Amino acid sequence: MTDDILKKQRAAFADFGLFAFKCKNIDELLTRASELVSEALEVDLVKVLEHRPERSDLLLRAGVNWEPGVVGKVTFADHKHSPAGFALLTDEPVVSRDVSTEDRFEIPDVLVRHGVKSMINVIIVGEDTPFGVLEVDARETHDFTVDDIAFMRTYANLLATAIARMRRHMELERSVREQSILARELGHRVANVLGLVQALASQTAVDGRTAREFRDEFRGRLQALAKAEGAVLDQQGGKADLQRLAEDILAPYRGERPEAIHVEGSLVQLQARAGRMLGLALHELATNAAKYGALSVPGGQARLEWQVTLTEERTLHVVWKEVNGPRVTEPKRQGFGSRLLDKIVSAELNGEADIDFRPEGLVYKFSFPLS
């Protein structure tokens, strides 16, 4: 090895180390690594191949002096008949000093088209699995030395360390962003829930009731709110599954009769606020049925069903129907539960509701947009 080549290789290590410390973009990192290897070995074609095991290939992720449309597009096989694939599988350098006499591998067309005569492939290791392969491709027959191969292996290890550091840094930044978003979202949710609790406390009827009656009714509504909020927090994306929400809210009213409440509907994911409001609505319906309606007598049943229609927007249609209960008469005045249902559907969910006091059983229908 000449002193000039040795100086270039040392400079490549130093320059890349400094660049990798400052760089925050992995494609820029891989491109600069290719440039420095090209200068150090005085070989114009260099590439970094990223292994994609789910696709069984190696993507030409970055490189220098390749034709337009090659970098980021061309792939290579990752099996043993491919030079890069063989290096990946064996974790050993693959050196072809004369491609024209190479009988171990199938030479990719893109290398033939670029006039490649000699090559070195070395693995870029990873923390768990290899990142890929670093390859130099000479357009003239090149007698690569042991020192050249050692340089490539050392450089590939340095590159692997830089890639791992960058990935950890990117993961940390993503985690910080997600935590920040989560903190803001939780802040909004806490404010919304506290406001709702305050409204429930101020509007739950006190007149003509004992402290215990007030406490029980208020506690029931808080429990329904907590279950609705739990259904939202337990799922990614801040949404509540309507089926699970309904089952959680209505479970206490079944008692020892699972058939007392029938729940049926398509898969629906509700936004956090809609899930909260709908949970309270179901609680009010079930509470009323347990006190005065079908769930207050043996053999009575409530049916909750829903479906989604799509016209100008997706709309959820919900039906609560009671059967086999006591005879129903329309109340002379509207209680807080009924007022709350009206407010939830009309004001909070921007929907419409209709209540039918049929003698054979109450039917409550409401709908609201899922936007």
DOVOSE-126819 format. One line per 5 residues: their letters; for each residue z, x, y of N, C-alpha, C. Coordinates in steps of 0.001 Angstrom, whole numbers. Atoms other than C-alpha are relative to their C-alpha. Example, Ala and Ser with C-alpha at 12.3 -4.5 7.8 and 13.67 -1.06 7.14 Angstrom:
<recs>
AS) 0/890/-1190/7800/12300/-4500/0/900/1200 | -60/-820/-1190/7140/13670/-1060/730/-770/1090
</recs>
This chain:
<recs>
MTDDI) 0/837/-1190/0/0/0/0/879/1250 | 61/-782/-1229/-967/1397/3428/1151/-375/913 | -1078/259/-962/1574/1693/6218/-327/-1218/863 | 398/1127/-852/-446/-844/8235/293/-1334/-689 | -260/1220/748/-233/-3486/5496/1508/-249/-104
LKKQR) -1445/126/116/3488/-2798/5016/614/-512/1305 | -504/457/-1298/4125/-3255/8739/-307/-1476/219 | 387/1410/-165/2231/-6537/8725/879/-913/-864 | -824/820/871/4257/-7826/5784/1428/-103/526 | -1336/48/-607/7550/-6877/7413/7/-919/1217
AAFAD) 95/856/-1184/6402/-8537/10616/-99/-1471/-400 | 137/1380/476/5464/-11649/8625/1363/-584/-346 | -1349/474/330/9011/-11926/7282/806/-279/1263 | -789/153/-1222/10577/-11409/10698/-493/-1177/836 | 558/1071/-832/8214/-13743/12558/251/-1372/-623
FGLFA) -197/1294/635/8499/-16489/9981/1467/-425/55 | -1420/330/-60/12292/-16284/9900/384/-574/1349 | -301/485/-1346/12478/-16737/13663/-645/-1363/239 | 703/1269/-202/9882/-19532/13677/683/-1128/-790 | -620/1022/850/11557/-21386/10799/1323/-466/570
FKCKN) -1289/365/-585/14893/-21314/12613/-162/-1019/1123 | 222/873/-1150/13416/-23100/15628/-816/-1245/-332 | 959/1075/291/10826/-25329/13965/708/-1253/-527 | -569/1273/446/11592/-29028/13422/-1037/-894/-674 | 1063/781/623/8280/-30171/11935/-491/744/-1231
IDELL) 297/-690/1248/7552/-29389/8308/-1466/402/-102 | 1411/-374/51/3759/-29409/8688/-279/1228/863 | 146/-1187/-835/3983/-26924/11550/586/1220/-708 | -629/-1089/744/6297/-24807/9402/-940/540/-1078 | 881/-419/1091/3882/-24745/6455/-1273/651/528
TRASE) 1223/-581/-586/881/-24029/8682/268/1412/509 | -323/-1340/-516/2606/-21114/10392/243/967/-1155 | -201/-846/1176/3668/-19753/6990/-1338/468/-554 | 1335/-363/498/16/-19812/5889/-664/1025/900 | 608/-942/-954/-1113/-18028/9041/573/1401/-172
LVSEA) -637/-1310/103/1412/-15226/8629/-349/700/-1308 | 415/-596/1272/537/-14683/4956/-1435/508/104 | 1392/-411/-180/-3149/-14547/5892/-92/1329/751 | 12/-1237/-785/-2428/-11857/8480/596/1161/-790 | -700/-1078/709/-64/-9871/6244/-822/578/-1134
LEVDL) 786/-481/1139/-2431/-9665/3243/-1469/205/348 | 1385/-131/-467/-5635/-9643/5316/-951/-800/-900 | 791/951/780/-6946/-12604/3300/-90/-1275/824 | 120/1082/-965/-8383/-15452/5341/410/-1377/-536 | -309/1320/547/-7837/-18428/2975/1399/-5/-622
VKVLE) -1356/167/529/-4208/-19402/2384/328/-1490/42 | -379/1417/0/-2749/-22766/1432/1376/-185/-614 | -1261/441/584/522/-24484/637/-276/-1310/-718 | 212/1196/809/338/-27021/-2183/1344/-672/-263 | -1230/765/247/2997/-29733/-2377/-135/-769/-1312
HRPER) 49/683/1288/3759/-30976/-5869/437/-1461/163 | -331/1430/3/3709/-34760/-6272/60/-465/-1452 | -104/314/1435/5018/-35377/-9811/-322/-1446/-326 | 297/1407/272/4676/-39146/-9455/-1500/-256/-90 | 1459/116/58/914/-38599/-9043/-635/1061/-896
SDLLL) 486/-1088/858/616/-35577/-11335/-1043/858/713 | 947/-855/-719/-1105/-33512/-8659/731/886/1003 | -483/-863/-1072/-671/-30884/-5956/-865/-263/1220 | 724/296/-1232/-1645/-31875/-2418/-96/1247/863 | 160/-1110/-939/-3112/-29231/-111/613/-447/1323
RAGVN) -781/521/-1121/-430/-29920/2485/-283/757/1302 | 258/-818/-1195/-1173/-27037/4879/-799/1222/-409 | 786/-1188/308/-3430/-24012/5139/-763/476/1213 | 791/-561/-1099/-5696/-21840/7272/-1405/318/-500 | 1412/-362/183/-9470/-21380/7488/-729/-835/-1056
WEPGV) 690/906/918/-10387/-24324/5262/-919/-924/778 | 926/910/-654/-13276/-26644/6038/728/-1257/471 | -598/1271/-432/-12486/-29824/7987/12/-1014/-1140 | -111/1014/1038/-11278/-32620/5729/614/489/-1295 | -611/-550/1215/-9659/-30303/3181/1516/-103/66
VGKVT) -1457/16/-151/-6099/-29899/4471/491/-1440/126 | -574/1344/-27/-4049/-33001/3819/-763/-1009/-824 | 839/933/758/-6766/-34541/1641/-229/445/-1447 | 391/-497/1321/-7744/-32334/-1308/1234/173/-889 | -1085/-167/970/-5584/-32341/-4447/-459/874/-1164
FADHK) 250/-840/1156/-5317/-30042/-7458/848/-500/-1172 | -732/429/1184/-4224/-30728/-11011/1273/820/-161 | -1248/-729/219/-674/-29805/-11989/198/362/-1469 | -127/-340/1419/-1435/-29088/-15665/-285/1490/-228 | 83/-1421/334/-1723/-25737/-17475/-1403/576/145
HSPAG) 1370/-507/-168/-5515/-25488/-17046/-353/238/1465 | 188/-247/-1428/-5114/-25289/-13271/804/1241/384 | -765/-1197/-390/-4117/-21930/-11707/1330/-345/664 | -1225/402/-689/-1618/-23582/-9393/931/-751/-947 | -808/744/963/-450/-25929/-12137/708/918/-976
FALLT) -591/-947/946/150/-23011/-14497/1164/749/653 | -1088/-676/-719/2234/-21187/-11876/1205/-931/128 | -1070/990/-137/4232/-24377/-11363/756/-181/-1309 | -613/264/1305/4861/-24866/-15079/766/1198/-547 | -603/-1196/600/5724/-21263/-15958/968/717/922
DEPVV) -830/-685/-997/7480/-20203/-12743/-329/1485/57 | 468/-1380/-48/5448/-17002/-12953/-1242/85/885 | 1200/-148/-823/2815/-15641/-10535/-1264/-56/-854 | 1296/36/666/-765/-16377/-11531/-971/790/871 | 888/-881/-756/-3139/-13619/-10460/-1367/14/-669
SRDVS) 1387/-75/485/-6910/-13829/-10836/-735/973/917 | 654/-1007/-837/-8536/-10645/-9575/-1504/-194/68 | 1436/284/-17/-12044/-11869/-10448/-202/-1384/-620 | 127/1387/449/-12560/-15641/-10648/-1202/-187/-914 | 1225/173/789/-16037/-15220/-12144/216/313/-1477
TEDRF) -280/-331/1399/-14526/-13777/-15325/1231/-731/-538 | -1221/717/385/-11544/-16132/-15451/-298/-1028/-1082 | 204/961/1092/-11392/-17979/-18784/1278/-765/-351 | -1259/701/272/-7807/-19240/-18623/48/-1382/663 | -169/1207/-812/-8310/-21956/-16046/-1337/-624/378
EIPDV) 1131/687/-606/-10691/-24510/-14617/96/217/1509 | -44/-316/-1427/-11544/-23322/-11123/-430/-1232/796 | 330/1197/-780/-11472/-26245/-8647/-1266/187/834 | 1259/-54/-748/-14740/-27088/-6902/197/465/1436 | -199/-368/-1402/-13226/-26659/-3439/112/1516/153
LVRHG) -77/-1464/-67/-12514/-22988/-4230/-1370/624/-195 | 1362/-488/215/-16033/-22430/-5543/-814/-177/1271 | 755/302/-1224/-17443/-24079/-2420/360/949/1138 | -429/-920/-1047/-15425/-21735/-219/-234/1464/-376 | 339/-1366/396/-16624/-18673/-2131/1165/853/-413
VKSMI) -1186/-755/405/-13229/-17674/-3524/-318/887/-1202 | 250/-965/1071/-13425/-14559/-5690/1297/447/-692 | -1280/-451/559/-9723/-13608/-6187/1117/-879/562 | -1087/865/-470/-6402/-15460/-5913/1338/426/-580 | -1371/-103/495/-2631/-15333/-6268/660/-1359/220
NVIIV) -792/1228/-105/-489/-18416/-6971/1448/313/-350 | -1424/-177/296/3308/-18274/-6724/727/-1307/308 | -733/1251/-139/5795/-21101/-7039/918/38/1219 | -973/200/-1068/7762/-22397/-4064/1128/-823/-612 | -1083/680/707/11094/-23268/-5621/616/-1081/890
GEDTP) -711/1034/-737/13231/-26222/-4598/1429/-76/-482 | -1404/121/376/16885/-27230/-4767/146/-680/-1356 | -33/712/1277/16259/-29642/-7636/-1294/215/-786 | 1310/-204/606/12542/-29477/-8378/-840/860/935 | 833/-848/-865/9854/-27060/-7108/-691/-804/1095
FGVLE) 752/655/-1066/8317/-27923/-3759/-1478/40/-309 | 1425/-127/284/4938/-26625/-4864/-403/1437/-234 | 585/-1320/261/2790/-23510/-4806/-568/573/1295 | 617/-744/-1093/1806/-20891/-2236/-1149/806/-595 | 1185/-636/588/-1721/-19570/-2815/-801/740/1062
VDARE) 958/-725/-835/-3927/-16902/-1268/-1313/78/-771 | 1327/10/617/-7681/-17043/-1935/-912/932/793 | 858/-987/-666/-9879/-14052/-1127/-1464/-313/-272 | 1429/263/145/-13597/-14496/-519/-735/1189/-626 | 585/-1156/680/-14234/-11027/-1973/944/403/-1141
THDFT) -842/-436/1112/-13020/-9501/-5201/1090/914/538 | -1140/-678/-594/-9548/-8274/-4379/923/506/-1105 | -879/-591/1003/-7453/-5911/-6442/1441/-86/497 | -1373/203/-468/-4048/-7396/-5637/955/928/-748 | -932/-967/581/-1263/-4883/-6203/1322/-668/-364
VDDIA) -1338/486/343/2233/-5274/-7599/790/-301/1268 | -698/229/-1271/3504/-4985/-4019/-469/-1297/661 | 518/1252/-557/1221/-7818/-2901/643/-1215/-685 | -595/1106/760/2571/-10040/-5653/1474/-145/348 | -1421/39/-367/6160/-9090/-4817/181/-610/1388
FMRTY) -54/585/-1339/5508/-9920/-1163/-162/-1507/-73 | 247/1437/119/4116/-13336/-2136/1211/-729/-571 | -1159/659/614/7107/-14155/-4346/1168/-60/985 | -1104/-25/-966/9614/-13096/-1698/-268/-987/1138 | 360/893/-1101/7740/-14979/988/134/-1466/-426
ANLLA) -112/1376/504/7571/-18127/-1171/1460/-424/-84 | -1431/317/44/11342/-17945/-1685/555/-252/1401 | -415/201/-1391/11861/-17591/2065/-490/-1358/497 | 565/1290/-396/9579/-20564/2604/786/-1141/-636 | -781/1044/682/11517/-22596/33/1332/-230/700
TAIAR) -1270/135/-717/14753/-21872/1871/-189/-737/1321 | 272/659/-1278/13214/-22938/5175/-285/-1491/-193 | 305/1406/287/11881/-26168/3636/1285/-765/-321 | -1251/653/361/15286/-26978/2141/873/-224/1228 | -788/151/-1225/17012/-26336/5479/-539/-1118/868
MRRHM) 614/1028/-838/14524/-28545/7304/230/-1390/-585 | -228/1299/633/14870/-31343/4769/1439/-466/204 | -1396/371/-232/18659/-31256/5067/216/-411/1451 | -117/323/-1424/18343/-31277/8854/-591/-1380/282 | 626/1304/-194/15960/-34248/8731/858/-1116/-586
ELERS) -870/995/631/18278/-36087/6349/1234/-259/866 | -1159/145/-871/21222/-35432/8659/-354/-810/1240 | 420/760/-1176/19296/-36687/11680/-217/-1470/-342 | 221/1382/417/18239/-39798/9766/1337/-712/-220 | -1304/602/243/21827/-40399/8698/711/-325/1311
VREQS) -621/240/-1306/23054/-40056/12286/-627/-1218/669 | 675/1158/-599/20410/-42521/13489/447/-1293/-671 | -391/1208/724/21319/-44996/10757/1435/-390/323 | -1386/299/-337/25024/-44675/11518/117/-572/1402 | -18/506/-1369/24361/-45207/15214/-479/-1446/57
ILARE) 523/1369/43/22263/-48291/14507/1015/-933/-636 | -994/820/692/24895/-49570/12088/1191/-292/899 | -1137/204/-889/27669/-49056/14623/-318/-1041/1070 | 387/988/-1016/25761/-51003/17277/-97/-1391/-605 | 140/1291/664/24930/-53755/14807/1364/-597/-324
LGHRV) -1335/497/301/28543/-54011/13682/715/-452/1258 | -588/417/-1271/29612/-54162/17304/-466/-1385/411 | 539/1323/-330/27297/-57107/17916/573/-1058/-922 | -506/980/970/28461/-58811/14745/1458/-337/275 | -1416/253/-277/32134/-58377/15568/135/-904/1217
ANVLG) -65/828/-1197/31570/-59821/19036/-417/-1443/-305 | 460/1348/343/29629/-62761/17603/1034/-750/-831 | -980/650/876/32200/-63460/14904/1258/-373/766 | -1195/310/-784/35137/-63239/17321/-239/-1187/924 | 327/1154/-838/33386/-65643/19664/-7/-1288/-795
LVQAL) 50/1183/860/32806/-68036/16793/1405/-412/-426 | -1384/307/365/36433/-67767/15681/725/-686/1151 | -635/606/-1175/37575/-68550/19203/-442/-1451/173 | 514/1360/-129/35303/-71597/19299/601/-915/-1066 | -580/805/1083/36586/-72825/15924/1459/-322/290
ASQTA) -1417/213/-286/40195/-72354/17012/197/-1026/1108 | -172/906/-1140/39740/-74217/20294/-473/-1413/-290 | 573/1316/245/37774/-77099/18792/542/-698/-1245 | -600/663/1157/39602/-77707/15518/1050/-988/493 | -834/1082/-539/41380/-81008/16109/1488/261/-212
VDGRT) -1453/-167/61/45100/-80874/16878/703/-1362/62 | -645/1298/-218/45897/-84432/17951/229/-746/-1312 | -322/795/1174/47673/-86451/15291/140/808/-1265 | -91/-834/1191/47991/-83496/12937/1246/866/58 | -1101/-952/74/50823/-81369/11744/-556/1415/130
AREFR) 422/-1406/-102/50751/-77618/12231/-634/466/-1301 | 541/-401/1288/50114/-77227/8514/-1411/-532/-191 | 1340/579/137/47112/-79588/8587/-998/779/861 | 881/-800/-869/45654/-77684/11515/-280/1356/-636 | 148/-1326/592/46302/-74355/9787/-942/-33/-1198
DEFRG) 835/81/1194/44680/-75467/6519/-1466/-200/356 | 1393/252/-376/41567/-76802/8216/-610/1230/666 | 501/-1186/-696/41215/-73770/10457/-217/1147/-980 | 131/-1072/980/41813/-71378/7560/-1223/-211/-884 | 1174/294/810/39138/-73117/5489/-1282/406/693
RLQAL) 1208/-365/-749/36588/-72612/8217/-110/1517/144 | 36/-1459/-82/37560/-68968/8614/-445/612/-1332 | 409/-509/1312/37182/-68416/4875/-1494/-185/-219 | 1441/227/114/33714/-69962/4966/-763/1004/846 | 636/-977/-874/32823/-67711/7888/45/1391/-633
AKAEG) -142/-1311/630/34147/-64647/6014/-961/152/-1166 | 928/-66/1134/32098/-65471/2928/-1439/140/478 | 1356/-120/-551/28967/-65939/5003/-248/1400/527 | 144/-1353/-538/29561/-62632/6762/-78/1015/-1128 | 39/-902/1146/30223/-60930/3421/-1348/1/-681
AVLDQ) 1328/91/618/26922/-62191/2049/-1020/797/789 | 907/-782/-849/25199/-60500/4997/264/1494/-153 | -353/-1418/30/27085/-57197/4878/-271/646/-1346 | 202/-568/1334/26646/-56769/1126/-1448/322/-297 | 1419/-239/241/22867/-56653/1437/-570/918/1065
QGGKA) 679/-861/-949/20668/-54031/3024/-921/-833/879 | 903/706/-905/18674/-55127/6042/686/-1074/808 | -709/972/-808/21398/-57372/7478/-415/-1425/-246 | 399/1356/332/20265/-60504/5663/879/-552/-1116 | -813/666/1017/21988/-63053/3439/-898/-773/-945
DLQRL) 730/764/998/20625/-64458/205/578/-1416/-35 | -471/1374/-106/20831/-68252/522/647/-486/-1294 | -565/445/1282/21471/-68833/-3193/1434/515/-169 | -1340/-572/151/24429/-66454/-3267/959/-581/1032 | -834/563/-1055/25745/-67754/49/493/-1391/-382
AEDIL) -363/1366/381/25681/-71354/-1183/1002/0/-1149 | -912/-37/1142/27364/-70463/-4479/1388/453/422 | -1299/-499/-449/30142/-68516/-2745/756/-1050/802 | -648/994/-856/30851/-71232/-184/454/-1208/-810 | -259/1260/707/30746/-74143/-2636/850/163/-1255
APYRG) -743/-218/1253/32528/-72544/-5629/1377/-658/-10 | -1343/608/57/36054/-73712/-4631/-15/-1519/-161 | 52/1463/47/34897/-77341/-4466/-449/-530/-1363 | 375/432/1348/33673/-77410/-8055/1232/-251/-865 | -1199/137/809/37169/-77069/-9435/-286/371/-1438
ERPEA) 246/-244/1415/37021/-77330/-13208/-1279/-675/-471 | 1252/677/361/33681/-79157/-13089/-1180/768/597 | 1161/-734/-530/30752/-76723/-12692/-1138/-925/402 | 1090/934/-297/28406/-79729/-12694/243/-820/1257 | -319/816/-1171/30137/-81210/-9635/-957/265/1162
IHVEG) 939/-344/-1081/27766/-79376/-7299/-1205/699/-613 | 1255/-580/498/24147/-78666/-8183/-708/696/1150 | 664/-796/-1042/22401/-75918/-6202/-1361/438/-511 | 1347/-360/432/18662/-75380/-6357/-890/254/1210 | 936/-299/-1074/16060/-73755/-4139/-702/1322/-224
SLVQL) 767/-1237/108/13576/-70941/-3697/762/1166/618 | -624/-1196/-561/14470/-67363/-2762/-192/19/1507 | 45/-16/-1465/15345/-67265/931/987/1049/504 | -844/-983/-661/16702/-64355/2970/228/-444/1443 | -351/490/-1339/18540/-65456/6108/439/1139/909
QARAG) -520/-926/-986/19107/-63480/9266/1510/-207/115 | -1465/31/-24/22784/-62683/9907/546/-1254/677 | -531/1155/-737/23351/-65420/12501/-268/-1295/-741 | 322/1212/748/21557/-68075/10463/884/-120/-1236 | -870/23/1163/23585/-67096/7387/1400/-452/356
RMLGL) -1321/382/-484/26810/-67426/9361/83/-1498/248 | -9/1411/-383/25928/-70829/10737/-174/-917/-1211 | 245/831/1176/24607/-72194/7458/1224/-14/-911 | -1231/-36/785/27771/-71053/5670/1024/-986/526 | -926/962/-595/29871/-73065/8116/-453/-1435/-251
ALHEL) 521/1351/231/27583/-76092/7724/293/-456/-1426 | -270/367/1390/27916/-76037/3927/1487/-239/-228 | -1443/199/120/31680/-75694/4234/401/-1379/518 | -342/1308/-562/31874/-78772/6470/-464/-1128/-911 | 519/1037/889/29690/-80817/4111/858/-117/-1255
ATNAA) -796/29/1222/31707/-79830/1046/1416/-497/269 | -1344/459/-357/35041/-80376/2795/30/-1509/181 | 80/1447/-214/34012/-83869/3893/-177/-736/-1329 | 218/633/1304/32771/-84666/370/1266/23/-844 | -1233/-101/771/36066/-83469/-1122/1074/-944/514
KYGAL) -1011/893/-586/38133/-85604/1289/-375/-1475/-141 | 387/1408/-95/36100/-88781/1550/-1195/-383/-868 | 1260/299/654/32872/-88492/-443/19/189/-1496 | 205/-43/1445/31530/-87860/-3926/929/964/-716 | -858/-979/660/33724/-84829/-4640/1469/-407/17
SVPGG) -1384/477/-35/36881/-86883/-4038/361/-823/-1224 | -253/836/1180/36527/-88832/-7313/-557/687/-1238 | 552/-558/1244/36022/-87861/-10973/-1415/-529/-237 | 1366/412/288/32369/-87948/-11925/-940/49/1185 | 858/-106/-1175/31112/-87612/-8372/-733/1327/21
QARLE) 815/-1223/-27/28425/-85036/-7651/-695/147/1343 | 783/-336/-1197/26787/-83319/-4724/-1166/877/-428 | 1188/-793/294/23295/-81847/-4808/-468/681/1285 | 527/-781/-1123/22168/-79075/-2481/-1345/571/-412 | 1347/-477/310/18450/-78376/-2487/-692/445/1282
WQVTL) 758/-453/-1161/16085/-76525/-163/-1372/488/-415 | 1332/-551/194/12514/-75444/216/-508/525/1338 | 585/-588/-1210/10435/-73457/2706/-1443/-471/130 | 1380/383/-278/7253/-74770/4305/-573/951/1037 | 677/-890/-940/4698/-72805/6285/-1086/-770/716
TEERT) 1028/597/-863/2796/-74448/9128/-285/1015/1097 | 135/-1008/-1050/2916/-72657/12463/1032/1118/-194 | -1033/-982/298/6065/-70891/11292/709/-407/-1286 | -752/298/1217/8262/-70671/8214/1219/-834/366 | -1095/921/-285/10726/-73560/8190/776/-282/-1276
LHVVW) -872/306/1132/13698/-74076/5887/441/-1454/87 | -411/1406/79/14340/-77679/4814/1124/-106/-1027 | -1181/91/853/17792/-78390/3358/414/-1467/-142 | -478/1359/267/19055/-81600/1724/1329/68/-742 | -1298/161/671/22682/-82395/861/118/-1473/-371
KEVNG) -20/1388/475/22953/-85526/-1260/1184/-212/-928 | -1158/320/815/26051/-87144/-2764/-273/-1245/-841 | 200/1123/920/26018/-89480/-5802/1274/-245/-805 | -1116/400/869/28521/-91361/-7973/1353/129/677 | -1262/-59/-733/31163/-91327/-5254/411/-1369/486
PRVTE) -423/1289/-561/33028/-94058/-3387/-1066/-555/948 | 961/647/-888/31065/-96557/-1313/136/606/1401 | 26/-672/-1302/30035/-95028/1998/-191/-1014/1121 | 185/786/-1229/30438/-96661/5396/-83/966/1172 | 167/-868/-1161/29401/-95145/8685/1264/0/839
PKRQG) -1237/-62/-799/32443/-93930/10654/-226/-528/1416 | 95/576/-1347/33185/-95556/14005/-36/1077/1075 | 59/-1099/-979/33632/-92233/15744/-351/1297/-716 | 454/-1273/556/32302/-88746/15222/1136/1010/29 | -1052/-1005/76/34869/-86207/14012/-524/1380/350
FGSRL) 397/-1358/-358/34872/-82504/14735/-990/576/-1000 | 912/-510/1017/33187/-81731/11424/-1423/-434/257 | 1344/513/-286/30235/-83950/12319/-563/625/1262 | 459/-635/-1247/30069/-82523/15832/-399/1444/-252 | 316/-1396/319/30133/-79023/14404/-1340/97/-722
LDKIV) 1281/4/708/27264/-79834/12038/-1150/-182/975 | 1058/238/-988/25209/-81208/14913/-238/1239/855 | 134/-1178/-863/25932/-78165/17058/-638/1161/-745 | 543/-1099/789/25172/-75716/14265/-1512/-130/-140 | 1420/190/279/21785/-77224/13475/-828/-15/1277
SAELN) 824/160/-1204/20571/-78173/16942/79/1197/933 | -163/-1062/-994/22034/-75495/19206/-82/1397/-598 | -88/-1349/551/22723/-72527/16933/-1211/378/-843 | 1137/-299/875/19812/-72816/14484/-1325/-503/569 | 1217/508/-639/17329/-74462/16852/-780/-915/-944
GEADI) 632/861/990/16668/-77123/14239/228/-1474/264 | -155/1442/-85/16789/-80827/13572/794/-478/-1211 | -825/523/1079/19200/-82912/11476/-58/-1514/-28 | -40/1462/164/19409/-86424/10101/1047/-328/-1049 | -1038/395/931/22434/-88042/8463/-161/-1476/-328
DFRPE) 204/1369/469/22097/-91205/6387/1224/-425/-818 | -1193/491/683/25280/-93077/5456/-391/-1112/-968 | 387/978/997/23840/-94793/2422/1240/-469/-753 | -1179/494/738/26331/-97025/607/238/756/-1300 | -146/-673/1296/25636/-95217/-2674/292/1487/133
GLVYK) -308/-1414/-177/26155/-91766/-1154/-649/588/1238 | 489/-624/-1234/25743/-89717/1998/-1169/935/-298 | 1119/-937/71/22461/-87853/2520/-133/674/1363 | 112/-768/-1242/22289/-85088/5132/-1188/942/-135 | 1196/-837/11/18955/-83441/5887/-65/794/1303
FSFPL) 234/-771/-1216/18301/-80617/8283/-1035/1072/-268 | 1031/-1042/109/15623/-78038/8946/67/878/1223 | 25/-922/-1130/15262/-74972/11130/-960/1141/-297 | 959/-1092/205/12777/-72134/11654/690/1263/-491 | -554/-1233/566/13316/-68879/9746/-403/1238/790
S) 424/-1153/-801/11882/-66661/12485/1225/746/495
</recs>
